């Protein structure tokens, strides 16, 4: 008998994820650095960070910071489960996934601020440190994105569920204890 599915990711979280993923791919791989599209998509990404920050306090349970904040206890339990190669069944972000998500969000904020500074500081004082910070954070974000994708695939294998698909559909398979079985 197929398992029932639960609503997990609300439309705003899914649009946030798709928007930032799209901006990252466009700006890192396709748009000319400093070009109009690059700049405006950067502002768009930073605006989404602001929306997501607020949504973490007022959105549904799976979007709330309190639901997935990577506390030391949660992180320790997740690392122990990974080392034992046993699944950590949890709806929403895993503790390590939340940590990577927060790191990616901080990188995007830093990229946005340094991108703005490249235009403002460079024009005023001729400094090149904003460009160095911008490039370093963009490359760091690329590495975090790779970790994020690989970890989602690995966790999908462990929990025997398609986690990337749940971000597209907003639904995830219910676990036996979540259905009352």
C-alpha positions, 0 to 999 in steps of 0.5 A, a space after each residue: 500500500 502506498 504511503 500517504 503524503 503530507 504537505 511540507 513546503 509551502 509555496 513561499 518557501 518553494 518560490 524562495 528556493 527556486 528563485 535563489 537557485 535560478 539567480 545563482 545559476 544565472 549570475 554564476 554561470 551566465 550573466 556578465 559580472 557587473 552587467 545590468 542583469 547580474 546586478 538586478 538579479 543580485 538585488 532580487 536575491 537579497 530582497 528574497 532573503 528579507 522575505 524569507 527572514 520574516 517568513 521564518 517567524 510568521 510562516 507555517 511550521 516547516 518554514 519557522 526558524 524554531 522548527 529547524 534551527 541547528 542547535 548543538 543537540 540537533 546537530 549531534 543527533 544528526 551526525 551520530 545518525 549519519 555516522 551510524 548510517 541510519 536515517 534521521 526521519 524528520 519532516 523539514 530541514 535536517 539539522 545539518 541541512 539547516 546549517 548549510 542553508 543558513 551558511 548559503 543565506 549568509 553567503 548570498 547576503 555577503 555577495 549582495 553587500 559586497 556587490 553593492 560596495 563594488 559599485 559604491 566603494 570602488 566608484 568613490 575610493 578605487 578599492 578592490 576589496 569588495 570584488 575580492 570578497 564578492 568572488 570569494 563568497 560566490 565561490 564559497 556559495 558554489 561549494 555549499 550548493 554542491 554540498 547541499 545537492 549531494 547531501 539531499 541526494 544522500 539523505 534521499 537514499 537514507 530515508 528512501 524518499 525523493 527529497 528534491 522532489 518534495 521541494 518541487 511538489 511541496 509534499 513528502 511521503 508520510 512516515 509510519 509514525 506520522 500517519 498513526 500506523 
